[in-house]
Each structure stands twice: as C-alpha cells, then as structure tokens.
Amino acid sequence: MKTKSTRTYGNHAGLVVAAFVVFSQLIVAAPQGPAPQIPEGGGPPGPFPNTCVSAANVIAKGSSVFDGRVEVPGFDGQGPIAWSLNRYNRGDFALRLAPGDPVAALGNLGQGFIDFADNSPGVAASQAWRPSQSFGVVIPTVRQNGPIDWGDGEGPFYPTVAISWASSGPSYNMADGSFSAGGLDINTGRAGTHSSSPEANFSFSATWFPFDQGWLGGDVAGPTSEGRSGWTGADAHAAGLSAGLVKWIEYPAGSMTYGGLAELRLPGVNTLQDGMLFATSSDGASDVNIVGVAPKDDGSAWIITIREDSATDAETLAAAGQSEFQFVYIPFSAQRLIGGHILGADGSKRKAVGEFTITRTGVGTYELTLPGKTGGDGTLLLQVADFEPDTSPQLASRAFLSYEYKDGKFIIQSRKTTSDTTAELSDSSFYVAWVDFKEPLALPDGPRMRSLGPVAVSEEGVVAKEAGIAVNPDSPEALVVFIDSVNFRAEYDPITGAIATYAVMGRFYDPANLRATSDPFIIAGNPYGTISRCDFKYNPVSKQYVVVATARAYSGYGTDVPLVALVNSQAAGGGGPALAKVWVHHPESEESYDDVAVAVSPRNGNFLLVAERKATGEGESTGGCLYDKDGNRLTPFFTRLDLLQSVGDEDDPDVIYHDGLKAFLYISNTDNSNGSTGTLSNRIVGSIVDDAPNAQEQLVVRVEQPLSDGLPAGRAEGHPAAIVNPFNGELIVAYDAGNSTAQGDLSFFNLGTPPDYVFSPAKPEVPYLNGASGNPFNHQHPQLAADPEHGVIVVGFNATGSAVGLPEAYAFCLLGPDGQPMPSQLGAPYFLADSPGGLGTSVNYHNIKYSPASKSFLAVYSSAPGITYLASLQITSSHLPPVAPPALTVTIQGDSVIITWPATATGLALQTTTTLSPPAWQDSGLAPVVEGDRFKVTVTVSGPSRFFRLISR
C-alpha cells in the first residue's frame, strides 16, 4: 500500500514549486518472485502470481475420432490473475498463470481438434509462470456432467479429473525464474476401465491457492514402506504445517501395508465446524485417482481415501506408489466465501456461509443457485465429504463429482463407478465453494509465512543431545552447536588433549538457504564424562561466539563444572581456526554446577555466565560471573543471584541483555523448598545485573522480584524465557506450567529505572498454549525471538505426547507487536517441522533466533534417536502500525527555494520532474545537508516549473 502526502506552494519568479512524498507501507504483501531468465526468442511473464486465489474455466471437446487430439475453443471465464494453456492434448492440459501478454496468450486456442505441442519460447502462452507445489495448491473441477459421448466410437463416459506436476509444457519456474518444461498438468480421465485409453476430453476448471496469501495446504507424498509421511518436496507445503499431520493408516489392518488410507489433522481445527478440505490426486498417471475425504464424527480429523477411478468396490484402495495427493483448507471464516457442507441424502446445508440455495432433485443430483452469478462468472470447487457405508475401518466415500451450468442453475452430479463403462448416480455429502473470477474468496487478516527445512545438521552416526543456535546480526551467518554423545569424529578435548567421550560440536550455516558453510568442528570435549546444558550467544564487540556447557566430573574434585569457549565468526575469521579459546570456569569448585546460560553486552562486550550450583543444606543455588570480551574473568567465580529465597531450589536459570537498561536480566524459577521460609512456590522471578563490575571488582546484583502473577493458584510456573519487546519496550516472559504440560502463559512487565528497578505488571497475562493434558499436546521450555521489521514475536517450543493424534514436532505461535497472540486459522499452535523420534523435553534441546541477514527465524532442535535439525520461518506480512510519511517543507529565500524534511527520514531519495502529465521522475542530483533535525536542499530558481518528491527505495 502506498500513502502520499502532498503540499503545494506558490509562484516565485515564474517558478511553480510542488512537493510530494511517496512512502511505501506494506501491511499484508506477497513476497516478490524471482527475476525471470528470458530465453532467446522469448518474452517475460506477467506479475508473480502469489497475491490472490485465481481460477479458469477451460472448454475442451472431443471429436468423431478418438486419438491424442482435443479441441480447446477457449476459456469460459478466468481471473483475477490471467491464465494460459501452452500445451495440450487428450487428457493433458498444461495450464499456466500470469502470461506477460494475456491477450496474445489466447492465440494458441481455438485451433480446432489438434495436439498442440509447440515448446518454442516465442509462444505467448508459455511466457507465463507455471503453478508449483512449492508455492500453492491447484484444485481441478469437472465442469461437464456425464454421460458424455463425442460420437468417436468409444461410447458414453463419466468424467474424472486430477493433476500432475510433470508437464511437458515450458514456462517460468516460480522458484528460480528459469525457463524450462515441467510443472502443472491437468489430467482428465473417465471412470471405469477402457482398453483404448483412460484419458478423455471434457470441460473443466482449475483454482490456484497461493501459500503466500496464507492458504494452508500441501502436496503429500505416498507413504514409505513403514508408513511414514512426507511431502513430495521439502517445501511442497504451507508454512505452519508439518508432514506428520498426515498419518497413513495400515490397510488392511494388520497387513503392515500402507497406501490409499490416511488421516489428516490440522492443529486445533474441528473438521465439522471450522472449515472444509478440498483434495485431488497429484499422482500424475493417466488413469485418474479419486480422493475422498470425510470429517470424523468427533471433528478431530479427516479420513482421506484414494482409489482408482476404475474401482467398482469401496475397499480396493490405491497402492502407496499412487497415493500422492494435494489438499487445501478453506475455513468457514474466509472472506467472501460462499459454500458449505451439503448433506447428500436431502441436499440440506449441514454448515454453510454466504448466499446460495441448493436442492436435491433426484438421486445424486443437486441444483445450486447463486444470485446474480452465471457459469462464466466463476467456478465451483467440489469435494466429496462423506463416509462409505459398511466399511471397517471407516473409509471416505468413493463417489466423484461434476457440475455444469444450465438454465441459470449449477447442476451437480454425484456418481460411483459400477462397471468398466458406467457410473451410476449416488447420493453423497459434499463440500462446495464458489470461486469468483473478480472477487474470489480470501483469508481473514493474519500473518503470512514461508518456511524452509528441516535439514539435518548432525552427521549420520552422531547421537546428538542438546543443541542451540546463534546468529551473526552483521552477516549472513549462523552457528549451530550440538552435543555429540558418542564423539563420532573421535575429537580430542582441546583443554586436556585426551580423547573426548562427549564433544560440543559447531557448524556454520547460511541462514538464507540453510546450507552448511563449514564441516562440523570441535568446541569443547570431556574425557571423563558427559556434557550437557549448552548455551551460547554472539558477541558483536569481539566478533566471536561465546559458548558455555557443563562438563560432568571434569574438575580435579570430580565435580561438574562449566566449560567456556570463544568461537571465531566465520565471516570475520579470515579463514583461520574456528575455535579461538576454551577454558574451565571455576576448575577448583567443590560443588557441582548444572544448568548454565550466557548473555553478552553489546555495549562493552562483557558477558555474564549464569549457572545453577548445588549448595550444601540448601538444594540448588544460582550465581553469576562476569567476563570481558576476551574471556578474562572480571568478578569472582560465583556471586549469588538467588537472593530472594536462597534456601529454596532455583531451576532453569536464564539471562538476556536489556539494551534499554544497559544491563543484564537474570530470570529463574524459585521454589520455597528445603526449609525455605519464603512465600513463592514454583514462581518466575528475575533481577537486574550490571554489565560491568563495581570499583571493588564485584558483580553488581539485586534481589529478585516476581515476573508472573502466580495464577491460577497452585499451578507451577517453570522453564522461563524472556525478551524485551522491541515495539513497546515491555519485558515479555514465557513460561510453562511445569514438565510436559499443555499450558503456558505470557507475562508483561515494566522493569523500572535505576538504581532500584522496581518491576511492575504492564498488562494482564495471557496464555500462548491453553489445553488439557495431551490436548493438543504437551510441551516445555518455551523460547522467544522477535522480527523487528515485520512486527512479530515467535514463541517456539516442543510438541510432544499428544493425546489427539498430533505428531511429535517443533511448534510455534506468533505474537503481534503488542505481545498478544495473533489470529490464526488454527485453534492450536503451528507445526514448523516434525521430530519423528520425539523432541527432547530437557532444557537446551531446542532454540529459536532471528537472523536480520535472512529476515527469518532459525529454529534448531534435537530429535530422538539423536539427530539435530535446522529449519527456518520467514514472516512476509508486516504487522507494524502504519507510519505517517515525512512531510516536505518548502520556503522561499530570495532567489532560492529551500526544501527540507525530517533528518529521521532516512533511506529516501529526492526526485524531480518538470511535468505531471505524464511525470518523468528522475534523481534531483541535489545532495542534502543536515541542519539541526532537518535535511535541507537549496534549489536555484531558473527555467520551467519543477516538482519534487521523496520516494522510499
């Protein structure tokens, strides 16, 4: 969206001066596509087609001869994005989106009964984008009822339709802009078994749902031999959905065979009340498969059943190799939605929205009327949504649907294949949705996202434990650290030189594409025992990463002690060794340490090590130690931080740096156990710690204060994480309700001013997860990260132990700039990536950070049996409040005109033109100077009228 602020000014010596500001403010905008790589003789495509739903009605006919040809007179309506058809023959239609010249792109249609196979780049219909399963979902619909008979000797047939992603037609790849063959084909078939060919010609439609607009869907691969789920490609799905949401069901039961039968769950979605699921086979074979869906009676999932269109019984299902399907979810809350779930027995609306009427006129026949709409104004999406009777286990109906527009009504047919050549009318419940060519349905406002991964960080043979990630804010670099519990690479402890039992390993990654930019390398090792509790941060002062971990039985006393390491940034290291320094913190400690955390001051490079340590007679205590950027200790090894309830246990300490206060914030869970006389039982507390020692070289600490409300009374509060909200300065604390629970809350605090820093609640607490045990899942150890450019904060956590069938995964929810949960199509958190063996529930098994270089969140997690994964999440919509454009001020001083604007308005260019009809804007060539709080340029009065504007690049 562009907003313009204008001011006009008077005449001076024949010079009329006007000033404009053009300022871009994106609220919900689709990302730009790649630059098209135009081949010789070709032309560019149109705009990248990711901004809205679009559909096209294709007219296709047979002839008196049955061969590989088809007649395509043209489109019976299309839009809002234009379509083209660049290659077609009987049964295969290569539909394309956004041709560069939509009118010329129709030139290869209306050529009679032919097989059009011109792949030259000069074909206007090919100068378009090919729909991709990585960027959206295509749902086809049959637009011609059976029986159809072209008089070609084949007899009457009953049409079926599906899609393929292996087209022979060329076009522009949505991923990289290259021009080549591939992408979408619409496959048109006929029910039954036909020795000549399963293909057929008839009219159909196709509807495109781009993921960038927020639609939830994906292209599901057939099951593995063990029944595992997956996508057809790593990115062939919408962000927020993981492949494990599809669960393949053994069929027949006890056969150890998978294929043709699955359950699809969307977190928090009631399949009876919240929305509709449309699906199609994407197997790509000429013998079309039929995909039926059925919402379960308890609303927990959809049953997905896939069959050949030749199947004459309900219980013959597609094999695993033919079970690929694509789906899209349409919530009943979608904008401009007209449609619903229609009951086949009587044609009544079980659940519907929008204005339409529907009547059952006979077995398997329904008449739908849309006020003011004709068949050329849009298309219908149709999906059987019913169970097949008398099957065990329950199977979705084998019926298939078609429609045609006649006499002002949309006549819908439901049929089932009954022989090689017949398909009888049969009642079935179904979903229907109208897609208008001018104003199609759209999703409610909410975040728009992209994702990548997951990719495996640890090598095969590694058994990874804790893992984490830190980002370099100045370069496209991220460091992933994981603990290898078998020391797969046989690394030596850098301190003692002995072969390590456990090893802390690092690996650099490019955050934009999740590609490794280094091999794994050793950071620390332990020859005497295990290593755990790893944490690390980037130090912008030293250009190094500070890594801390706890080495069990490492000290001379056999106690557990922290190891501290400095790792050189790959971007700033100049090709030298990654490991700069490693040492033992408090090597002579007679008490064992446990949980550790670290934070860095960007003001001076000092870093604070916070550690949990056993305390005789007290249980657990927490202390801190300050180091300078080079790893020189500035304060005693252990200064107590748990001053509020020292006798009680302190669990899960963490620490962040507060830029606004120029100090560290320590947080923990405190408990009045071990004879403590305190009043706080499993409560979240925190305190401010100075980022430099005092004159006596002591750590400056303060008594903790509560950072939660303690409600509901008696419920535990644990595993806290904190972040300073970059949009309002409040502290946000995320904490769970204890080990493996389905509840978690957010608190909001103002931290006061020095020297006392009196904490006060900023607003009431809200839940980020509010379920019951196992519903939707259990979790612990939430983590926080913020995207300052798009106004979004992520709460990331593990999803485990679901009692409602959701997979083990890394999950997340999104907060707006006010810290409140954002609207979502789902009634539960999003699923970023699966963790097939279960994601560790202990501290430091997952983390999330924001990378300014890639403008994406990077999530790392370790999954049983010991694989560390990396995935990314990018927010593509802005949720920051609109920013008023800066105003230009024009004044006259003698023979000069002075133009000024606020000095805070950076990143703008001053342009000029001598006319506004039409304008010919170009850089003014005037270099502004700063005077006070204003930019200033001086224009000498001469020549014709001139107009000026500021434009954001």
Secondary structure by P-SEA (a helix, b strand, c coil): cbbbbbbbbbbcccbbbbbbbbbbbbcccccccccccccccccccccccccbbbbbbbbbbcccccccbbbbccccccccbbbbbccccccccccccccccccccccccccccccccccccccccccccccccccbbbbbbbcccccccccccccbbbbbbcccccccbbbbbccccccccccbbbbbbbccccccccbbbbbbbbbbbbccccccccccccccccccccccccccccccccccccccccccccccccccccccccccccccccbbbbbbbccccccbbbbbbbccccccbbbbbbbcccccccccccccccccccccccccccccccccccccccccccccccccccccccccbbbbbccccccccbbbbbbbccccccccccccccccbbbbbccccbbbbbbbbcccccccbbbbbbbbbbbbccccccccccccbbbbccccccccccccccccccccccccbbbbbbbbcccccccccccccccccccbbbbbbccccccccccccccccccccccccccccccccccbbbbbbbbcccccccbbbbbbbccccccccccccccccccccccccccccccccccccccccbbbbbbbbbbccccccccccccccccccccccccccccccccccccbbbbbbbccccbbbbbbbbbccccccccccbbbbbbbbbcccccccbbbbbbbbbccccccccccccbbbbbccccccbbbbbbcccccccccbbbbbbbcccccbbbbbcbbbbbcccccccccccccbbbbbbccccccccbbbbbccccccccccccbbbbccccccccccccbbbbcccccccccccccccbbbbbccccbbbbbbccccbbbbbbbbbbccccccccccbbbbbbbcccbbbbbcccccccbbbbbbccccccccccccbbbbbcccbbbbbbcccccbbbbbbbcc
